[in-house]
Amino acid sequence: MNRRITTVLVLAVVLTFVCGCKGKNDKESTEDTTEMARGSYTAEKNVVTVVPLERKVFNKQLVCNGKLEAQSKVTVQFEAQGKIAQINVRDGQKVQKGQVLASLDKEQPRRQLEQARLAFDKAEMNLADRLLDYGDTARIPADQKRVIYINSGFIDAQMALDNAERTYRQCDLKAPFSGKVASLKGRVHEQGGQLCTLIDDSRYIVRFSVLETEYKFVRTGQQVLVSPFVDADVVLKGTILSINPTVDQNGQIAVTAQVPGSIELMDGMNVRITVENSVPDQLVVPKSAVVIRDNMEVLFRIDPQTGHSLWTYVNVLMSNTTEHVVEANKDRGAELNVGDRIITSGNLNLGDDAEVVIE
């Protein structure tokens, strides 16, 4: 019995020691983790970029949608009858004025041309024989001479030869102007007819509409910027050619502009047209400078005294694709001065009187 009691007491002492050591180690481990977390925590900084506020010319913009049309576009087709023997072009190929696009089979027109030449030579000799009977042809009255020409068959033969030569020439279909081949339809061994469409892509016409209230914003000769929907990075300069002096049933006015050709443009392409007018002496800031707070327009300045952010209510008067024209919201007690440093980034979650780091 005494041995059993002793064993129990020894086990109790051992367990007490082990638990005490484990509790101490757990406490020390928790304290170390807390210290590490405190050491690794660094307060987040408000990193911002700034620009000086200045008065400058603002490019007021009117943005419209339009469609491109090639300056010249015609359907090219054979005038003569016959089967197509050769096609020398393909869709998208650039050709020069006078270049042969395709040819008809020339065997029959060639024979007809030879026959017409023989008939003409025969009529010419017959005419010469008749004129010899009159001696000095200069004394033959004009009316009588015409009768001689007709009776000899010379006039008929000459007309037949002209027609045969024209038919032979028409076997070669030539480009009426320099441009690009589109919608090729003709096939070798098929009957000649419509071959393709030829597009002059050296210049494009741009048609778009402006609202009646925007009529004074556009004028003939004014520069426009044209950009295809498929690639907004492509921007080409054009010029307004005409303004229709009629308002349609939708309250819109048709405007036509011209833009130089480019490999990025195609006939029928949808484009965005930007019309710009210069407005001088405006307070201009990047669009990123203005944010919305409490459903109102706000920008942040750098306080010259503290270097902290300064919440400023503004009114946006005009906008284009990259900039705003602003004025201080006097109803909210705001003020703006030329030279103020305006925060342009890092302001989405920024508050008033916040410490900032200018990048």
Summary of the structure (lengths in Angstrom):
residues: 359
radius of gyration: 44.1
end to end distance: 82.6
largest distance: 174.9
contacts: 1017
relative contact order: 0.18
helix: 30%
strand: 42%
